[in-house]
Amino acid sequence: MYYKNCGPLVWPALLCFCTPGLAWAEESDFFKDSTATLQARNYYFQRNYLDIRGAEKPKAEEWAQGFILNFKSGYTPGAVGFGIDAIATLGLKLDSGPGRVGTGLLPIKDSGAPADDYSRVGPTLKARFSKTELRLGELQPDIPVLPFSDIRLLPPSYQGASFSSSELTGLTLQGGRIKSTSLRNEAGDEKLIAMLGYIPQRTASSDAFNYMGGDYSFNESRTTVSGWYAQLEDIYRQSYVGIKHKQLVGRWSVTGTLAQYDAVEDGDHLIGAVDNRALYGTLGVARSGHAVTVGYQRMYGNTAFPRVFANIAPLANELPTYDFSSQNEVSYQVRYDYDFAAAGVSGLLFSTRYVVGNNVETGRGYEGKDSERDIDMSYVFQSGPVKGLGIRLRDAVARSNYRTDIDEYRVVLSYTWKLL
């Protein structure tokens, strides 16, 4: 694994993007519509491996401090407007060690020790015509075939080109070509590789990830249908179709989703055959701060669900520790959420989820089974000297007869300053 230390170059470099330097744009929307935020994120992560199957250490435990600076410009005047966005990230080790790495918070040096710090600056050039935007540079797409997974100290990013168009009412079209990635705990650019289920396919890398698709909302935006196509060149091709609907029934809010992914190998078959179809559906009801959701998910085919490493799986039953996307797996979810604002305590949220899976093709002569229970609580201070400070706690328990059993704890503090 590799890491880059940009050191003191990070903040001056980004300030160059924020500093007015084009006289002809001084009175335009380029500056008037610009925004800049700085988020501080303090992250403690502990993962205990209780019944080790394939892991070499009993625990991964690290504590780190992150900073995320985001700048987004407006557009220059004219039929075609131009702008620039930029993101700068800095991660600092607070506590770690050679025997406790692997949480995804910090880079790991060749010696096996964690890096003391890592940083990155990534600019994005953009152009807008009417309701169509082109972007070139640092990208953070959030789409069904490549969801945004900001789940550690610093967010991941990709390098490439993309477009988004909303010329027709209710219809949003997107597409792009990605050439490399900056992983969540690394600063440099890396080649794209795949995962099948929870197993990284490190024997081969791809030259590009291509995607195209769209979402169409109608019925007063209560219903959305989606269709997407993706290709991790020479590794896999994947399609997605889905529908989401929300409806008020008396005092109840009812939501439902139904979706399917279909994937096969692509081009030179660099990781061999890929044969997966994933079907999932969810149904949720909410009232007076309470929300209950149930989910069903099933894998078909001869391989597990494919995705880009180390992204989360865009599935209904993806949880922080297990993804329930192994070959032939069937899984069921029940989830309960409560917003304490309904009881007069704004900013306090509670969530718990339980997923159980079975029918896994382990190749070891027995049926694979797994389960996970998560509890999350978060609070954002609403007033006082620490107004806006967020605290999030997570406790996860994951058990399996073919994977490593895990107990996991996370404590995350975050605060965002609006600079522009």
C-alpha positions in Angstrom: 0.0 0.0 0.0 1.2 3.6 -0.7 0.7 7.0 0.9 1.6 10.5 -0.1 2.5 13.2 2.4 1.7 16.6 0.8 2.6 18.2 4.2 2.3 22.1 4.2 1.4 22.2 0.5 -2.2 21.1 1.1 -3.7 24.3 2.5 -1.9 26.9 0.4 -2.7 24.9 -2.8 -6.4 24.9 -2.1 -6.3 28.6 -1.1 -5.1 29.3 -4.6 -8.4 28.0 -5.9 -10.3 30.2 -3.4 -8.3 33.4 -4.2 -9.8 35.8 -6.8 -7.4 35.9 -9.7 -9.6 36.6 -12.7 -10.5 40.2 -13.0 -13.2 39.6 -15.6 -15.1 37.3 -13.2 -15.1 39.6 -10.2 -18.7 40.7 -10.7 -19.9 37.4 -12.0 -21.6 34.4 -10.4 -18.2 32.7 -10.3 -17.5 34.3 -6.9 -21.0 35.2 -5.7 -22.1 31.5 -5.9 -18.9 30.1 -4.5 -18.9 28.1 -1.2 -16.2 26.7 1.0 -16.5 24.5 4.1 -14.0 22.9 6.5 -15.0 19.7 8.3 -13.0 18.4 11.3 -13.6 14.7 11.9 -12.3 12.8 14.9 -12.6 9.0 14.4 -12.0 6.1 16.8 -12.4 2.6 15.3 -12.0 -0.8 17.0 -12.7 -4.1 15.4 -12.2 -7.3 17.4 -11.8 -10.6 15.5 -13.3 -13.2 17.9 -13.2 -16.4 15.8 -10.4 -15.8 13.3 -10.8 -17.3 9.8 -8.2 -15.8 7.5 -7.2 -12.8 9.7 -3.7 -12.7 11.2 -4.4 -10.5 14.2 -7.1 -10.5 16.9 -7.8 -6.8 16.8 -7.6 -3.6 14.6 -7.7 -0.4 16.6 -6.9 3.2 15.6 -7.7 6.7 16.4 -7.2 9.6 14.0 -8.1 13.2 13.2 -9.2 14.2 9.7 -9.8 17.6 8.0 -11.8 17.9 4.8 -11.8 21.3 3.0 -14.3 21.6 0.1 -14.4 24.6 -2.3 -17.1 24.9 -5.0 -17.1 27.9 -7.3 -20.0 29.3 -9.3 -19.8 29.7 -13.1 -18.5 32.4 -15.3 -21.1 34.3 -17.3 -22.1 33.4 -20.8 -24.0 30.6 -22.6 -21.3 28.2 -21.4 -20.2 28.8 -17.9 -16.9 27.5 -16.4 -15.9 26.9 -12.9 -13.6 24.9 -10.6 -14.1 22.8 -7.5 -11.5 21.4 -5.2 -11.2 19.1 -2.2 -8.2 19.0 0.2 -7.9 16.3 2.8 -5.5 15.7 5.7 -5.4 12.7 8.0 -3.4 12.6 11.3 -2.5 9.6 13.4 -3.5 10.0 17.1 -3.1 6.4 18.2 -2.1 3.2 16.3 0.6 0.7 16.0 2.0 -2.1 13.8 -0.2 -4.7 15.4 -3.4 -2.7 15.3 -3.6 -1.4 11.7 -6.3 -2.3 9.1 -9.2 -0.2 10.2 -9.3 1.8 7.0 -8.4 5.1 8.9 -4.7 5.3 8.1 -2.3 4.2 5.4 0.0 1.2 6.1 3.6 1.6 5.2 5.7 -1.2 3.7 7.1 -1.9 7.2 3.6 -2.7 8.4 3.4 0.4 10.6 0.8 3.1 10.2 1.6 6.4 8.5 1.7 9.5 10.8 -0.2 11.6 8.3 -1.4 11.6 4.7 -2.9 14.4 2.6 -4.3 15.2 -0.9 -5.5 18.0 -3.0 -7.8 17.3 -5.9 -9.2 19.9 -8.3 -12.2 19.5 -10.7 -12.8 21.6 -13.8 -16.4 22.0 -14.7 -18.5 23.5 -17.5 -22.2 24.1 -17.6 -24.5 24.7 -20.6 -28.2 25.1 -19.7 -28.9 22.2 -17.3 -26.0 20.0 -18.4 -22.7 19.9 -16.6 -19.4 18.4 -17.5 -16.7 17.6 -14.9 -13.0 16.7 -15.3 -10.7 15.8 -12.5 -11.5 14.7 -9.0 -14.9 13.0 -8.9 -17.2 11.6 -6.1 -20.1 10.0 -7.9 -23.1 8.6 -5.9 -25.0 6.3 -8.3 -26.5 2.8 -8.0 -23.5 1.2 -9.8 -20.9 3.2 -7.7 -22.4 4.6 -4.5 -20.4 7.2 -2.5 -18.9 5.5 0.6 -17.8 8.2 3.0 -17.6 5.8 6.0 -14.1 6.3 7.4 -11.8 9.2 8.4 -11.6 10.7 4.9 -13.8 10.2 1.8 -12.6 8.3 -1.3 -12.5 9.9 -4.7 -12.0 9.0 -8.3 -10.2 10.6 -11.2 -11.8 10.9 -14.6 -14.6 12.7 -16.5 -18.4 12.8 -16.0 -21.5 14.5 -17.2 -25.0 15.2 -15.7 -28.0 16.5 -17.6 -31.5 17.5 -16.3 -32.8 19.1 -19.5 -36.1 17.3 -19.3 -38.4 17.7 -16.3 -38.1 14.8 -13.9 -35.3 13.1 -15.9 -31.6 13.1 -14.8 -29.0 11.4 -17.0 -25.4 10.8 -16.0 -22.4 9.1 -17.4 -18.6 9.0 -16.9 -15.3 7.4 -17.4 -13.0 6.8 -14.4 -9.4 6.0 -14.7 -8.1 5.7 -11.1 -9.1 6.0 -7.5 -7.8 7.5 -4.3 -8.8 5.1 -1.6 -10.3 6.2 1.7 -7.0 5.7 3.6 -4.5 6.6 0.9 -3.5 9.8 -0.8 -2.1 8.6 -4.1 -3.9 7.4 -7.2 -4.4 3.6 -7.5 -5.6 1.3 -10.3 -9.2 0.1 -10.1 -9.7 -3.5 -8.9 -12.9 -5.5 -8.1 -14.4 -7.2 -5.2 -16.5 -10.3 -5.4 -18.7 -10.3 -2.2 -16.3 -9.3 0.5 -13.1 -10.7 -1.2 -10.8 -8.2 -3.1 -9.6 -9.5 -6.4 -6.0 -8.2 -6.2 -4.6 -10.3 -9.0 -5.8 -8.0 -11.8 -6.6 -4.3 -12.3 -8.7 -2.4 -14.8 -7.8 0.5 -17.0 -11.2 2.2 -16.6 -14.7 2.1 -15.1 -17.4 3.4 -17.5 -21.0 4.1 -16.5 -24.2 5.6 -17.9 -27.8 5.7 -16.6 -30.6 7.8 -15.5 -33.4 8.4 -13.0 -36.9 9.5 -13.9 -39.3 10.9 -11.2 -43.0 11.3 -11.8 -46.3 11.1 -9.9 -45.4 14.4 -8.2 -41.9 13.0 -7.5 -43.4 10.2 -5.4 -42.2 7.5 -7.9 -38.7 7.1 -9.4 -37.6 4.5 -11.9 -33.9 4.0 -12.7 -31.8 2.2 -15.3 -28.0 2.0 -15.2 -25.1 0.3 -17.0 -21.5 -0.1 -15.8 -18.3 -1.7 -17.1 -15.1 -2.3 -15.1 -13.1 -2.9 -18.3 -11.9 -6.5 -18.8 -13.4 -7.5 -15.4 -17.2 -7.2 -15.3 -20.2 -5.6 -16.8 -23.3 -4.8 -14.7 -26.8 -3.5 -15.3 -29.3 -2.1 -12.8 -33.0 -1.5 -12.9 -35.0 -0.2 -9.9 -38.1 1.5 -8.8 -38.8 3.6 -5.6 -42.1 4.9 -4.3 -43.3 6.9 -1.4 -46.9 7.5 -0.3 -48.8 9.1 2.5 -51.5 6.8 3.8 -53.4 8.7 6.5 -50.8 9.7 9.1 -48.4 7.1 7.9 -45.6 7.5 5.4 -45.0 4.4 3.3 -41.9 3.8 1.2 -40.8 0.9 -1.0 -38.0 -0.1 -3.3 -37.5 -3.0 -5.7 -34.3 -3.5 -7.7 -32.2 -6.0 -9.6 -28.5 -6.1 -10.6 -27.2 -8.4 -13.4 -23.4 -8.9 -13.9 -21.2 -11.0 -16.2 -17.5 -11.0 -17.0 -16.1 -8.4 -19.5 -13.4 -8.3 -22.2 -10.3 -10.3 -21.2 -12.0 -11.9 -18.1 -9.1 -10.8 -15.9 -10.6 -12.4 -12.8 -12.3 -15.2 -14.6 -16.0 -15.8 -14.9 -18.5 -13.4 -13.3 -22.1 -14.6 -13.0 -24.3 -12.8 -10.5 -27.9 -11.5 -10.3 -28.9 -9.7 -7.2 -32.6 -9.0 -6.3 -33.7 -6.9 -3.3 -36.8 -5.1 -2.0 -37.6 -3.0 1.0 -40.8 -1.8 2.6 -40.9 0.9 5.3 -43.5 2.7 7.3 -43.0 5.9 9.5 -45.1 7.9 11.9 -44.4 10.4 14.7 -40.7 9.9 14.7 -40.8 6.1 14.5 -39.8 4.2 11.3 -39.8 0.4 10.7 -38.2 -1.1 7.6 -38.0 -4.7 6.4 -35.8 -5.9 3.6 -35.3 -9.0 1.4 -32.2 -9.7 -0.7 -31.1 -12.7 -2.8 -28.1 -13.6 -4.8 -28.3 -15.8 -7.9 -25.5 -17.2 -10.1 -22.1 -18.8 -9.8 -20.3 -15.9 -8.1 -20.8 -13.3 -5.4 -21.9 -9.7 -6.1 -19.2 -7.7 -8.0 -18.3 -4.1 -7.1 -15.3 -1.7 -7.3 -12.9 -2.0 -4.4 -13.1 -0.8 -1.6 -16.5 0.7 -2.2 -19.7 -0.3 -0.3 -22.1 -2.6 -2.0 -25.2 -0.7 -3.3 -27.6 -3.3 -1.8 -30.4 -3.2 0.6 -28.8 -5.4 3.2 -25.3 -3.9 3.1 -24.2 -3.2 6.7 -20.9 -1.7 8.1 -19.3 -5.1 8.7 -21.0 -7.7 6.5 -22.5 -7.2 3.0 -24.6 -10.4 2.7 -23.7 -10.7 -1.0 -21.9 -14.0 -1.1 -22.8 -16.6 -3.8 -26.5 -17.7 -3.6 -27.0 -15.9 -0.3 -30.5 -15.1 0.9 -30.8 -12.4 3.6 -33.6 -10.7 5.6 -33.4 -7.3 7.4 -35.5 -5.6 10.0 -34.7 -2.0 11.0 -36.0 0.5 13.5 -35.3 4.2 13.6 -36.5 6.9 16.0 -36.1 10.7 15.7 -36.2 12.1 19.2 -37.4 15.5 17.7 -40.9 14.0 17.9 -40.4 13.9 21.7 -38.9 17.4 21.8 -35.2 16.5 21.7 -34.0 17.8 18.3 -30.8 16.5 17.0 -30.9 13.1 18.7 -31.3 10.0 16.5 -31.4 6.2 17.2 -31.2 3.3 14.8 -30.9 -0.4 15.1 -30.7 -3.1 12.4 -30.6 -6.8 12.2 -29.8 -8.9 9.1 -29.6 -12.7 8.9 -28.4 -14.6 5.9 -28.2 -18.2 4.8 -27.9 -20.5 1.8 -24.3 -19.3 1.1 -22.3 -21.5 -1.3 -19.1 -21.8 0.7 -17.4 -24.6 -1.4 -16.5 -26.3 1.9 -19.3 -28.8 1.9 -21.7 -26.9 4.2 -24.2 -24.1 4.0 -22.9 -20.7 5.0 -24.8 -18.6 7.5 -24.2 -15.1 8.9 -25.9 -12.4 10.9 -25.2 -8.8 12.0 -26.8 -6.5 14.6 -26.0 -2.8 14.6 -26.9 0.0 17.0 -26.3 3.6 16.1 -26.9 6.8 18.1 -26.1 10.3 17.0 -26.6 13.8 18.4 -25.9 17.2 17.0 -25.8 20.0 19.5 -28.5 22.6 18.8 -27.3 25.5 20.8 -24.5 26.8 23.0 -20.8 27.2 22.4 -20.6 23.7 20.7 -23.6 24.2 18.5 -23.3 22.1 15.3 -20.9 19.6 16.9 -22.0 16.0 16.0 -21.3 12.8 17.9 -22.0 9.4 16.5 -21.7 6.0 18.3 -21.9 2.6 16.7 -21.9 -0.9 18.1 -21.9 -3.8 15.7 -21.9 -7.6 16.3 -21.3 -9.9 13.3 -21.3 -13.7 13.4 -20.7 -16.3 10.7 -19.8 -20.0 10.3 -17.6 -19.3 7.2 -16.2 -15.8 7.9 -14.5 -14.2 10.9 -16.7 -13.2 13.8 -16.4 -9.5 14.6 -17.3 -7.1 17.4 -17.0 -3.5 16.3 -17.1 -0.1 18.0 -16.9 3.4 16.4 -16.9 6.9 18.0 -17.0 9.8 15.5 -17.0 13.5 16.4 -17.5 16.0 13.6 -17.8 19.8 13.2 -18.1 21.9 10.0 -17.2 25.5 9.5 -18.7 27.5 6.7 -15.9 29.6 5.2 -17.7 31.1 2.2 
